[in-house]
């Protein structure tokens, strides 16, 4: 379910999602609730960069706008229940909604992405949870996909 307090519009890079009203910490933003794709699925270019990983070799798409949320190295959203994107803190009207893709992504496939978020803590290249610094993992506690926490115990 997509949050009605959210609107898609032009962002710093491409399009993104923005709060059109204040959003409270813990509030659901959107869910990845679409088709599940396995390792050998016939992926298209869009799916490759817009699915959320939830097992070692499984990803899920969104029927709504969850896949429109941009990455940031200083996100205001995180992951709950494998597929839900929620506010990590109170979000003001007009603020862009972002999450760190490393909160769900493993790097087994060699996936990487150049980051242009502009945050002071920007790491320039995003790869996956296995390369996320320990200090960042601690900062995101409670908002990292459980499958990764179980995988990297």
BELKA-V985438 format. One record per residue. N is the residue number from 1. PHI is phi in whole degrees, 0 to 359 (999 if undefined). PSI is psi in degrees with one decimal (NA if undefined). Layout:
N	PHI	PSI
N	PHI	PSI
This chain:
1	999	132.1
2	270	139.9
3	287	127.1
4	290	-9.2
5	275	7.9
6	242	142.2
7	226	145.7
8	268	134.4
9	201	179.1
10	299	133.3
11	244	-178.0
12	304	-41.4
13	235	109.0
14	70	-137.3
15	249	162.4
16	203	-177.7
17	252	141.1
18	227	151.0
19	281	123.6
20	264	-0.9
21	206	159.7
22	302	143.0
23	238	131.6
24	274	150.7
25	308	132.7
26	90	-11.9
27	290	138.6
28	291	129.7
29	266	-53.1
30	193	166.1
31	231	147.8
32	274	103.6
33	231	19.3
34	257	-154.9
35	300	141.6
36	263	132.7
37	240	134.7
38	264	178.0
39	309	-43.2
40	261	15.2
41	293	154.6
42	281	85.8
43	283	145.6
44	254	170.0
45	303	-43.2
46	298	-46.1
47	299	-37.9
48	302	-34.0
49	252	5.8
50	227	15.2
51	258	155.6
52	256	132.3
53	277	138.1
54	225	-3.7
55	212	173.1
56	308	-41.0
57	225	39.7
58	221	141.9
59	226	158.7
60	228	140.7
61	268	173.7
62	246	139.5
63	276	-21.1
64	251	-135.4
65	252	15.5
66	302	-35.4
67	283	2.3
68	262	-3.5
69	281	123.6
70	283	160.5
71	279	149.2
72	210	146.6
73	282	-8.8
74	232	69.2
75	285	159.2
76	250	0.2
77	232	159.0
78	213	-170.9
79	250	137.1
80	225	148.8
81	54	36.9
82	68	-38.1
83	237	-5.5
84	261	133.9
85	259	121.9
86	234	159.0
87	288	128.7
88	276	-15.6
89	204	172.1
90	296	137.9
91	241	131.1
92	278	154.3
93	305	134.8
94	90	-11.6
95	282	139.0
96	286	139.9
97	270	130.5
98	218	157.1
99	216	160.0
100	269	117.1
101	298	-21.4
102	291	-10.3
103	291	-15.6
104	229	-16.4
105	264	132.9
106	264	163.7
107	251	17.8
108	302	-32.9
109	276	-8.2
110	85	11.4
111	300	138.9
112	206	162.6
113	210	135.3
114	287	137.8
115	254	136.0
116	233	30.3
117	291	-27.0
118	82	1.5
119	292	152.3
120	304	-34.1
121	267	12.6
122	303	132.7
123	264	0.9
124	71	-36.2
125	227	128.3
126	256	131.6
127	237	-53.6
128	168	170.7
129	305	-39.6
130	301	-22.6
131	256	2.8
132	287	126.7
133	302	147.4
134	304	-40.7
135	299	-36.7
136	289	-40.3
137	302	-43.6
138	295	-40.5
139	298	-36.0
140	268	10.3
141	310	130.4
142	93	-6.7
143	230	19.9
144	252	139.0
145	304	131.6
146	301	-31.1
147	297	-34.7
148	287	-39.4
149	299	-40.6
150	291	-39.7
151	293	-35.9
152	249	35.1
153	297	NA
